[in-house]
Amino acid sequence: MSIPKWAGATHSTVRYDANPMLTRLREMPGGIRLFLGYAALILVGIGLSLRSVVDMAISTPVSLEGLIVMVLLAYTIFTTTLVLQRKQAARALALGLASLTIPLVPLLALSHLIVEAIFVTALALLLFRGLLRAEVRTYLNEP
């Protein structure tokens, strides 16, 4: 489709340049990338469990399970948004979201899910190690 000459516009092709975004992803510390993957995993889990929450909301408009899921959804989205905007407050909120892995480890171990408990322990250690590094503090520098 061409632009008419009488409209005063010239024909030009608009192209998307992904280099700025790829450069920004390369500049991210590993701890931030791991946290964003963890946040995506939480959002996928919420999305998969949303069907049962909605079914429960039909019979009981306000339930503890629905309240917890909605608070976790809002907290995850808000924290991820702050991390992507490189805000200083994002570090504390990201550590708070990462701390949700701590009670999951004994719960999995007591349920005799040892492999899963080891995986979650490794994820928690990597998350905390990554988020507590100095390079993350300097990366999240916007007031």
Backbone as numpy.savetxt, mean C-alpha at the origin, in Angstrom:
# Nx Ny Nz CAx CAy CAz Cx Cy Cz
-7.63 10.54 -37.00 -8.48 11.72 -37.00 -7.59 12.95 -37.00
-7.80 13.83 -37.91 -6.98 15.03 -38.01 -7.74 16.23 -37.49
-6.98 17.20 -37.04 -7.56 18.45 -36.53 -7.74 19.40 -37.71
-8.93 20.00 -37.84 -9.15 20.92 -38.96 -8.24 22.13 -38.89
-7.79 22.58 -40.05 -6.90 23.75 -40.11 -7.59 25.01 -39.61
-8.91 25.11 -39.82 -9.61 26.32 -39.41 -9.68 26.45 -37.89
-9.43 25.36 -37.16 -9.47 25.42 -35.70 -8.22 26.08 -35.14
-7.24 26.33 -35.98 -6.04 27.01 -35.52 -5.04 26.07 -34.86
-5.27 24.80 -34.94 -4.36 23.85 -34.31 -3.53 23.15 -35.38
-2.39 22.71 -34.98 -1.54 21.95 -35.89 -1.61 20.48 -35.51
-1.30 19.65 -36.45 -1.34 18.21 -36.21 -0.08 17.79 -35.46
-0.29 17.23 -34.30 0.85 16.72 -33.53 0.41 15.46 -32.81
1.35 14.61 -32.57 1.06 13.35 -31.89 1.44 13.51 -30.43
0.51 13.15 -29.56 0.75 13.20 -28.12 1.18 11.81 -27.70
2.34 11.73 -27.07 2.87 10.45 -26.62 3.08 10.48 -25.11
2.89 9.33 -24.53 3.12 9.18 -23.10 4.58 8.86 -22.85
5.17 9.57 -21.93 6.58 9.34 -21.59 6.63 8.73 -20.19
6.99 7.47 -20.08 7.03 6.77 -18.80 8.35 6.96 -18.07
9.31 7.64 -18.67 10.62 7.77 -18.04 10.59 8.48 -16.69
9.80 9.57 -16.50 9.79 10.18 -15.16 9.30 9.24 -14.06
8.29 8.42 -14.37 7.78 7.50 -13.36 8.77 6.37 -13.10
9.40 5.87 -14.14 10.40 4.82 -13.96 11.60 5.33 -13.17
11.99 6.58 -13.43 13.09 7.18 -12.67 12.71 7.31 -11.20
11.46 7.71 -10.95 11.01 7.85 -9.56 10.98 6.49 -8.86
10.58 5.44 -9.57 10.58 4.11 -8.96 12.00 3.63 -8.68
12.94 3.96 -9.55 14.34 3.56 -9.33 14.94 4.30 -8.14
14.49 5.54 -7.89 15.02 6.33 -6.78 14.48 5.88 -5.43
13.35 5.15 -5.43 12.74 4.71 -4.17 13.65 3.74 -3.45
13.80 3.91 -2.14 14.53 2.91 -1.37 13.78 1.57 -1.39
14.52 0.50 -1.18 13.92 -0.82 -1.19 12.84 -1.01 -0.14
13.01 -0.37 1.01 12.01 -0.48 2.07 10.67 0.12 1.66
10.72 1.20 0.90 9.48 1.82 0.42 8.81 0.91 -0.61
9.61 0.34 -1.51 9.03 -0.57 -2.52 8.41 -1.79 -1.85
9.08 -2.34 -0.85 8.53 -3.48 -0.13 7.25 -3.09 0.60
7.22 -1.91 1.20 6.01 -1.47 1.87 4.86 -1.31 0.90
5.12 -0.76 -0.29 4.05 -0.59 -1.27 3.52 -1.95 -1.73
4.39 -2.94 -1.84 3.93 -4.29 -2.15 3.09 -4.88 -1.03
3.50 -4.63 0.21 2.75 -5.08 1.39 1.38 -4.41 1.43
1.34 -3.11 1.15 0.06 -2.40 1.14 -0.84 -2.94 0.03
-0.27 -3.25 -1.12 -1.06 -3.83 -2.22 -1.61 -5.20 -1.80
-0.82 -5.96 -1.07 -1.26 -7.27 -0.58 -2.44 -7.11 0.39
-2.38 -6.12 1.26 -3.48 -5.84 2.18 -4.74 -5.45 1.40
-4.58 -4.60 0.39 -5.74 -4.17 -0.41 -6.35 -5.34 -1.17
-5.52 -6.25 -1.67 -6.05 -7.44 -2.35 -6.82 -8.30 -1.35
-6.28 -8.47 -0.16 -6.97 -9.25 0.87 -8.30 -8.63 1.26
-8.34 -7.32 1.38 -9.60 -6.64 1.69 -10.59 -6.83 0.54
-10.09 -6.71 -0.68 -10.98 -6.88 -1.83 -11.57 -8.28 -1.89
-10.78 -9.28 -1.56 -11.29 -10.65 -1.58 -12.28 -10.92 -0.45
-12.10 -10.27 0.68 -13.00 -10.50 1.81 -14.21 -9.58 1.81
-14.27 -8.65 0.90 -15.35 -7.67 0.89 -16.71 -8.30 0.63
-16.73 -9.38 -0.12 -18.01 -10.04 -0.42 -18.71 -10.49 0.86
-17.96 -11.12 1.77 -18.57 -11.59 3.01 -18.98 -10.43 3.90
-18.23 -9.34 3.85 -18.57 -8.16 4.65 -19.87 -7.53 4.14
-20.01 -7.45 2.83 -21.23 -6.89 2.25 -22.42 -7.80 2.55
-22.24 -9.12 2.44 -23.32 -10.05 2.77 -23.74 -9.91 4.23
-22.78 -9.70 5.10 -23.10 -9.53 6.52 -23.80 -8.20 6.76
-23.45 -7.19 5.99 -24.04 -5.86 6.17 -25.52 -5.85 5.79
-25.95 -6.81 5.00 -27.38 -6.88 4.64 -28.22 -7.20 5.86
-27.75 -8.15 6.67 -28.50 -8.53 7.87 -28.17 -7.65 9.07
-26.93 -7.24 9.19 -26.50 -6.40 10.30 -25.76 -5.19 9.74
-26.40 -4.02 9.71 -25.77 -2.86 9.07 -24.42 -2.46 9.68
-24.29 -2.61 10.99 -23.03 -2.26 11.65 -22.52 -3.50 12.38
-21.37 -4.00 11.90 -20.78 -5.17 12.54 -19.31 -4.88 12.85
-18.77 -5.61 13.78 -17.37 -5.42 14.16 -16.45 -5.77 12.99
-16.76 -6.85 12.27 -15.94 -7.24 11.14 -15.96 -6.18 10.04
-17.13 -5.65 9.75 -17.25 -4.59 8.74 -16.52 -3.33 9.15
-16.61 -2.99 10.42 -15.92 -1.80 10.92 -14.41 -1.95 10.82
-13.90 -3.12 11.18 -12.46 -3.36 11.12 -11.96 -3.31 9.68
-12.70 -3.92 8.77 -12.29 -3.94 7.37 -12.28 -2.52 6.79
-13.29 -1.73 7.10 -13.36 -0.37 6.56 -12.27 0.53 7.14
-11.97 0.37 8.43 -10.89 1.16 9.04 -9.55 0.76 8.44
-9.32 -0.54 8.26 -8.07 -1.00 7.65 -7.95 -0.52 6.21
-9.05 -0.52 5.48 -9.04 -0.03 4.10 -8.68 1.46 4.05
-9.31 2.25 4.88 -9.03 3.69 4.89 -7.59 3.97 5.33
-7.13 3.27 6.36 -5.78 3.47 6.87 -4.73 3.10 5.83
-4.96 1.99 5.13 -4.01 1.54 4.11 -3.96 2.52 2.94
-5.11 2.95 2.47 -5.14 3.89 1.34 -4.51 5.22 1.73
-4.82 5.73 2.92 -4.27 7.00 3.37 -2.75 6.92 3.52
-2.26 5.84 4.13 -0.82 5.68 4.31 -0.10 5.55 2.98
-0.66 4.76 2.08 -0.04 4.59 0.76 0.01 5.91 0.00
-1.05 6.69 0.11 -1.07 7.99 -0.55 0.02 8.90 0.01
0.19 8.92 1.31 1.23 9.75 1.91 2.63 9.28 1.53
2.82 7.96 1.42 4.12 7.43 1.01 4.42 7.86 -0.42
3.44 7.75 -1.30 3.66 8.15 -2.69 3.91 9.65 -2.83
3.38 10.44 -1.90 3.62 11.88 -1.91 4.88 12.27 -1.15
5.58 11.29 -0.60 6.84 11.47 0.12 6.70 12.37 1.35
5.60 12.25 2.07 5.37 13.06 3.28 6.10 12.46 4.47
6.53 13.32 5.39 7.25 12.86 6.58 6.36 12.00 7.48
5.08 12.34 7.56 4.16 11.59 8.42 3.95 10.17 7.92
4.27 9.90 6.69 4.05 8.58 6.11 4.91 7.52 6.80
6.06 7.90 7.30 6.96 6.92 7.92 6.33 6.30 9.16
5.78 7.13 10.03 5.16 6.62 11.25 3.91 5.79 10.93
3.13 6.25 9.96 1.94 5.49 9.59 2.31 4.17 8.92
3.38 4.16 8.12 3.83 2.93 7.49 4.33 1.93 8.53
5.02 2.42 9.54 5.45 1.54 10.63 4.25 0.98 11.38
3.22 1.79 11.56 2.00 1.31 12.20 1.32 0.22 11.38
1.28 0.40 10.08 0.67 -0.61 9.22 1.52 -1.88 9.19
2.83 -1.73 9.22 3.72 -2.89 9.25 3.60 -3.65 10.57
3.24 -2.96 11.64 3.12 -3.62 12.94 1.94 -4.59 12.99
1.07 -4.56 11.99 -0.03 -5.53 11.95 0.47 -6.95 11.71
1.71 -7.08 11.26 2.26 -8.42 11.06 2.65 -9.09 12.38
2.88 -8.31 13.43 3.37 -8.86 14.70 2.37 -9.81 15.34
1.09 -9.44 15.53 0.17 -10.42 16.14 -0.17 -11.60 15.22
0.09 -11.45 13.93 -0.22 -12.53 13.00 0.74 -13.71 13.17
1.97 -13.44 13.58 2.97 -14.52 13.71 2.56 -15.54 14.78
2.26 -15.13 16.03 1.85 -16.14 17.02 0.51 -16.79 16.66
-0.38 -16.04 16.01 -1.66 -16.61 15.61 -1.45 -17.75 14.61
-0.59 -17.53 13.64 -0.28 -18.58 12.67 0.45 -19.75 13.32
1.37 -19.45 14.22 2.13 -20.52 14.89 1.22 -21.38 15.76
0.29 -20.74 16.48 -0.64 -21.51 17.32 -1.65 -22.29 16.49
-1.85 -21.89 15.25 -2.75 -22.62 14.35 -2.01 -23.72 13.59
-0.76 -23.98 13.97 0.08 -25.01 13.34 0.35 -24.71 11.87
0.42 -23.46 11.52 0.79 -23.02 10.17 2.20 -22.46 10.24
3.15 -23.34 10.43 4.53 -22.94 10.69 5.17 -22.27 9.48
4.95 -22.80 8.30 5.56 -22.21 7.10 5.04 -20.79 6.89
3.74 -20.60 7.08 3.16 -19.26 6.94 3.70 -18.32 8.02
3.87 -18.84 9.23 4.40 -18.01 10.32 5.84 -17.58 10.01
6.63 -18.48 9.45 8.01 -18.13 9.08 8.00 -17.07 7.97
7.13 -17.24 6.99 7.03 -16.26 5.91 6.63 -14.88 6.43
5.62 -14.82 7.31 5.18 -13.53 7.85 6.25 -12.92 8.74
6.99 -13.75 9.48 8.09 -13.24 10.30 9.16 -12.62 9.42
9.52 -13.30 8.34 10.52 -12.74 7.42 10.03 -11.45 6.78
8.76 -11.41 6.40 8.19 -10.18 5.84 8.22 -9.05 6.85
7.86 -9.34 8.10 7.87 -8.31 9.14 9.28 -7.78 9.38
10.25 -8.68 9.45 11.63 -8.24 9.67 12.14 -7.38 8.51
11.83 -7.80 7.28 12.24 -6.99 6.13 11.54 -5.64 6.09
10.25 -5.62 6.44 9.52 -4.35 6.46 10.11 -3.39 7.49
10.30 -3.87 8.71 10.84 -2.99 9.75 12.28 -2.57 9.45
13.07 -3.50 8.95 14.45 -3.15 8.60 14.48 -2.10 7.50
13.61 -2.27 6.51 13.57 -1.32 5.40 13.03 0.03 5.79
11.97 0.05 6.61 11.34 1.33 6.98 12.14 2.11 8.03
13.01 1.44 8.77 13.79 2.12 9.81 15.15 2.61 9.31
15.44 2.40 8.04 16.73 2.84 7.48 16.74 4.36 7.31
17.93 4.91 7.32 18.10 6.36 7.19 17.70 6.85 5.80
17.90 6.01 4.78 17.55 6.44 3.42 16.04 6.62 3.26
15.24 5.87 4.03 13.79 6.05 3.98 13.42 7.39 4.62
14.10 7.71 5.70 13.83 8.98 6.37 14.17 10.16 5.46
15.25 10.06 4.71 15.61 11.15 3.80 14.71 11.14 2.57
14.20 9.98 2.16 13.30 9.92 1.01 11.96 10.56 1.32
11.45 10.29 2.52 10.16 10.87 2.94 10.45 12.23 3.59
10.67 13.24 2.78 11.14 14.52 3.30 10.17 15.67 3.12
9.02 15.45 2.53 8.06 16.55 2.33 7.30 16.82 3.62
7.16 18.10 3.98 6.41 18.40 5.23 4.92 18.17 5.08
